[in-house]
Amino acid sequence: MALRIVWNYRGSGNAFRALRLDPKVQADIARRAEAVADAAGEGFEAFPTTTPRNRARAAVVPVTAEAAVQNARENTLIRALDAGKA
């Protein structure tokens, strides 16, 4: 029999939201995104954001045409993901 977990979001005092928006969590996500961008090489940048106001997130994107072509041909960002694990 599978164990079923029911999350009580309202009764938790918004603890989930507080955790996802904690400055330490945001800093960790930004650090990991920078590590991926550095591993990907020149032409890639990390953009941390809290745009959907309920969680911290970051994106690593090619900012030059050469980096975009390199990523399309060689999956550069996929290969650089391991840099964000540590």
Secondary structure by P-SEA (a helix, b strand, c coil): cbbbbbbccccccaaaaaaaacaaaaaaaaaaaaaaaaaacccbbbbbbcccccccbbbbbbccaaaaaaaaaccccccccccccc
